[in-house]
Protein backbone atom coordinates (compact mmCIF):
# COMPACT_ATOMS: atom_id res chain seq x y z
CA UNK A 1 0.00 0.00 0.00
CA UNK A 2 1.44 3.35 -1.01
CA UNK A 3 1.84 6.27 1.33
CA UNK A 4 -0.89 8.24 -0.45
CA UNK A 5 -3.34 5.36 -0.11
CA UNK A 6 -2.63 5.18 3.60
CA UNK A 7 -3.21 8.93 4.03
CA UNK A 8 -6.36 8.68 1.94
CA UNK A 9 -7.74 5.98 4.25
CA UNK A 10 -6.87 8.03 7.34
CA UNK A 11 -8.61 11.10 5.92
CA UNK A 12 -11.71 9.10 4.94
CA UNK A 13 -12.02 7.58 8.41
CA UNK A 14 -11.52 10.94 10.16
CA UNK A 15 -14.08 12.53 7.83
CA UNK A 16 -16.59 9.81 8.69
CA UNK A 17 -16.01 10.40 12.41
CA UNK A 18 -16.53 14.14 11.89
CA UNK A 19 -19.76 13.44 10.01
CA UNK A 20 -21.10 11.22 12.78
CA UNK A 21 -20.16 13.76 15.46
CA UNK A 22 -21.67 16.61 13.48
CA UNK A 23 -24.94 14.82 12.88
CA UNK A 24 -25.14 13.79 16.54
CA UNK A 25 -24.56 17.41 17.63
CA UNK A 26 -27.14 18.62 15.13
CA UNK A 27 -29.66 16.02 16.32
CA UNK A 28 -29.04 16.92 19.93
CA UNK A 29 -29.58 20.59 19.18
CA UNK A 30 -32.81 19.99 17.29
CA UNK A 31 -34.09 17.68 20.01
CA UNK A 32 -33.20 20.26 22.66
CA UNK A 33 -35.31 22.82 20.80
CA UNK A 34 -38.23 20.42 20.45
CA UNK A 35 -38.15 18.93 23.96
CA UNK A 36 -37.53 22.17 25.83
CA UNK A 37 -36.65 22.08 29.53
CA UNK A 38 -37.64 18.43 29.93
CA UNK A 39 -34.94 17.29 27.50
CA UNK A 40 -32.76 15.81 30.26
CA UNK A 41 -35.30 13.04 30.87
CA UNK A 42 -35.64 12.24 27.15
CA UNK A 43 -33.94 8.92 26.35
CA UNK A 44 -32.89 9.93 22.84
CA UNK A 45 -31.42 13.21 24.08
CA UNK A 46 -29.36 11.32 26.65
CA UNK A 47 -28.09 8.89 23.98
CA UNK A 48 -27.01 11.82 21.81
CA UNK A 49 -25.45 13.48 24.88
CA UNK A 50 -23.33 10.38 25.46
CA UNK A 51 -22.29 10.33 21.79
CA UNK A 52 -21.31 14.00 21.79
CA UNK A 53 -19.67 14.18 25.21
CA UNK A 54 -16.09 13.64 23.91
CA UNK A 55 -16.51 16.48 21.40
CA UNK A 56 -18.05 18.74 24.04
CA UNK A 57 -15.29 17.98 26.55
CA UNK A 58 -12.58 18.67 23.97
CA UNK A 59 -14.32 21.92 23.02
CA UNK A 60 -14.60 22.98 26.66
CA UNK A 61 -10.89 22.22 27.09
CA UNK A 62 -9.74 24.40 24.18
CA UNK A 63 -12.16 27.31 24.61
CA UNK A 64 -11.46 30.19 26.99
CA UNK A 65 -13.37 30.30 30.27
CA UNK A 66 -15.49 33.29 29.24
CA UNK A 67 -17.38 31.06 26.78
CA UNK A 68 -20.46 30.02 28.75
CA UNK A 69 -21.47 26.37 28.93
CA UNK A 70 -24.70 27.02 27.02
CA UNK A 71 -22.64 27.88 23.92
CA UNK A 72 -20.28 24.89 24.02
CA UNK A 73 -22.57 22.80 21.81
CA UNK A 74 -22.68 25.48 19.14
CA UNK A 75 -18.91 25.98 19.28
CA UNK A 76 -18.39 22.21 19.11
CA UNK A 77 -20.64 21.99 16.05
CA UNK A 78 -18.73 24.84 14.38
CA UNK A 79 -15.40 23.11 15.07
CA UNK A 80 -16.70 19.80 13.71
CA UNK A 81 -17.94 21.54 10.55
CA UNK A 82 -14.55 23.24 10.15
CA UNK A 83 -12.77 19.89 10.60
CA UNK A 84 -15.11 18.29 8.04
CA UNK A 85 -14.33 21.02 5.49
CA UNK A 86 -10.58 20.66 6.02
CA UNK A 87 -10.81 16.88 5.71
CA UNK A 88 -12.89 17.23 2.55
CA UNK A 89 -10.22 19.48 1.03
CA UNK A 90 -7.52 16.99 2.06
CA UNK A 91 -9.47 14.15 0.45
CA UNK A 92 -9.86 16.04 -2.82
CA UNK A 93 -6.15 16.92 -2.78
CA UNK A 94 -5.15 13.29 -2.26
CA UNK A 95 -7.47 12.05 -5.02
CA UNK A 96 -6.12 14.63 -7.47
CA UNK A 97 -2.55 13.80 -6.49
CA UNK A 98 -3.08 10.08 -7.08
CA UNK A 99 -4.82 10.82 -10.38
CA UNK A 100 -1.96 13.03 -11.56
CA UNK A 101 0.58 10.33 -10.71
CA UNK A 102 -1.30 7.64 -12.62
CA UNK A 103 -1.77 9.64 -15.82
CA UNK A 104 0.48 8.58 -18.68
CA UNK A 105 3.19 11.12 -19.63
Secondary structure, 3 states (H helix, E strand, C coil): CCHHHHHHHHHHHHHHHHHHHHHHHHHHHHHHHHHHHHHHHCHHHHHHHHHHHHHHHHHHHHCCCCCCHHHHHHHHHHHHHHHHHHHHHHHHHHHHHHHHHHCCC
